[in-house]
Amino acid sequence: MKKSLKSKSKYYLLSKKANSKGITLIALIITIIVLLILAGVTINLTLGENGIFRTAEMAGKNYMDAQDKELAGLADFENTINNIIGGGSTEGEEKQQLVEEIILSNTEVTLGLNRTENLEITIKPENASNKNIIWESNDETIVKVENGVITGVNIGEAIITGEAADGSGVKVTCKVTVAIIPGAYVKYDTGISSVGENGIVTFRVLYNDDTYGLQIISDKNIEIVPLAQESTDEIIQETPLIKLSTWEQGRDSYNNAIAILNEKAEYYATSSMYALDGRCVGSVPTIGADGKFNAKNTENVGPVQLQFSSTVEGANSMKDADENYTTDQTAMQAVNIWTTGEYYWLASRRVNSYSSLCRFSVRFVDTSGGLDSYYLCYLGSDGHAYSRSIESGLRPCISLKSDIKVIAGDGTSEETAYELGI
């Protein structure tokens, strides 16, 4: 109100001076005084000893004293009015407290595709008069924002800006990366009609980065895989199913266990239009330039150095243990997909070697998520050797093609799992 009055007063003075010399300065002053009183300027500021009226009187005297000083007198008068108007609030008027700082809880956010998240902010000072924020995205094809709620529209990056609405100019920015994040549910079409529901099985995102690409893992066991073949109907343990076998069968199954499990898992990638390759969970996850798992730890450091000499055939050809499962274990536990309530294989070997015996095992995860292993073959220092047939579940890891698209879903649950397209 005051600013517009100032502009109006200036325009009125200068234009009237230029276009109508016949109007007296006193008439002009009376008009301005009326406008000031209507604008809320107090009587004291208007008629007091140092008020507008007194200043106007002096300006009028200057005008009467010397025609060539008229403009100077008018300028003094105008400056006085401006100083009075801009010099502070009138009685009873509250001063506005501007925003001094906007604090975001996180200035970099990774947001799941098609998901929403609220940007948490703190405004300082707490007594700011206007705490409203004006939000803006520099790329609404990637991220949309409304009232501080961001939505991931497409894979990519965008900058979100929040500016104080009180005119203080205070701003804050947040970098938002939209991606298919680990743990998200995915409807994966294996291309095998006998699997799942018309070939479609629920998977979870395990990796999505520059090192491993986009890999998904079956949410549950997709089939049961035996290692070694039983040579007798004698059952040692029901779950997982363990039966006696010959040493030769156990030896070969142990040495080839990683290749057997990876080959079984790869089967679920070969018929799918979305997959590059497949492997069993617990094997090496690195992908080659061709998009294939060029290392699946089919050959490990070995052979095992026994602590005793043995004449049993193939005793010195047994492959050694590995810890390759730990990469997948860490990633799976981070998004709570390690435990399924079922036994499942890990494509990883374990060896227990002593001075009197050696056990050769393949690792698995039990129903409660515990890491365990059952030995496929046993070798004693007394020359005694035998093996067992063991079966457990298979959870394939699938490497998806780089050009796959999400055509529906937000990945937050099995019901709203991402639906893939090319």
Secondary structure, 3 states (H helix, E strand, C coil): CHHHHHHHHHHHHHHHHHHCCCCCHHHHHHHHHHHHHHCCCCHHHHHCCCCHHHHHHHHHHHHHHCHHHHHHHHHHHHHHHHHHHHCCCCCCCCCCCCCCEEEECCCEEEEECCCEEECCEEEECCCCCCCCEEEEECCCCCEEEECCEEEECCCEEEEEEEEECCCCCCEEEEEEEEECCCCCEEEEECCCCCCCECCEEEEEEEEEECCCEEEEEECCCCEEEEECCCCCCCEEECCCCEEEECHHHHHHHHHCHHHHHHHHHHHHHHCCCCEEEEEECCCCCCCCCCCCCCCCCCCCCCCCCCCCCCCCCCHHHCCCCCCCHHHHHHHHHHCCCCCCCCCEEEEEEEEEECCCEEEEEEEEECCCCCEEEEEEEEEECCCCEEEEEEEEEECEEEEECCCCEEEECCCCCCCCCEEEEC
